Amino acid sequence: MTDYASSGVDLQAGSRTVELMAEAVRSTYGPEVLAGLGSFGGVYDASALKSLKGPLLVASTDGVGTKVMLAARFDRFESLGADLVNHCVNDILVQGARPLFFLDYLASSRLEPDKLARVVTGMAGACREAGCALLGGETAEMPGVYCEGQMDVVGTVVGLVDRSERLPRTGLASGDVLVGLASSGPHTNGYSLIRKLFPDPDAELVEALLQPHRSYLRTLGARLGRVKALAHITGGGLLENLPRVLPMGLRARVIRSRWKVPPLFERIASQGVAEQEMFRVFNMGIGMVAVLSESEVESFCEGLGVESFVLGQLETGERGVVLA
């Protein structure tokens, strides 16, 4: 007899996955969630929009890239969930937005309930930390589309900001200061190159590479009023992400000696990767950059809770980044 299982899709595994993740997902729900896990679509009470004069919804979708292959190899599935949520939350933070809810998409050649549930448990923990609901998602079993033993991890966040508080602000000017906030590692970028350079990484390297993507929401939340712009340093590094928040006629001068590049990136570079390529692929120890008036820098950095560095400043010139 022919059935769905004979094509490689296990319906029971799907049900078991939902059972294992249910408690973690529901732990992120507040009174705003009217329908979540098990519904055809999540329902979120949007009454909070009424409290703002100019409410704006900000959304972002991203994945964890091939870091998922390293995490799977070394059985570190929970960290993938934190990676995903924190990356997406940082992406809307640069607009000044705070997250409302998060949706995930997990796909693989074969559903392995325990592994998928651990990914979602990591997501739920990061959502609780960010104060947002893990409103829903999808687990897809697609034999033939994904290689055996591999999975894809993708998510979408929706957040809220008042139009008057949206970043970047107008008034960016020559002389504004760049303050970099330390990353926790490569975050979720550059892992295809890393895996090529280190096909058999030692335990110390694995630990450094699988540190979860740092969230800057709690660090920066109360300080956003002092900030003119934020740049999340992801794929493309400082060279490609800083210009995204600059107006025409301004460039960022980043002074290379202002911070010590973490040993992990020095180890990667030692495998023959040129400095320019390193700065274009990796964050080089800087996960977020804040642009501030010079008068705000001291108070902004005081008690920040994350190591920070005055990287340089804005200057008149063609939009871009100058590494000095």
ABEGO torsion letter per residue (X at the ends): XBBAAAAGBBAAAAAAAAAAAAAAAAAABBAABABBBGBABBBBBAAAAAABABBBBBBBBBBAEAAAAAAAAAGBAAAAAAAAAAAAAAAAAAAGBBBABBBBBBBBABBBAAAAAAAAAAAAAAAAAAGBBBAEEBBBBBBGABBBGBBBBBBBBBBBBBAAABOBBBGBBBGBBBBBBBBAEAEABGAAAAAAABABBBAAAAAAAABBBBBAAAAAAAAAAABABBBBBBBGEAAAAAAAABBBGBBBBBBAAABBBBAAAAAAAAAGBBAAAAAAABAGGBABBBBBBAAAAAAAABGAGBBBBBAEBBBBEBBEBBBX
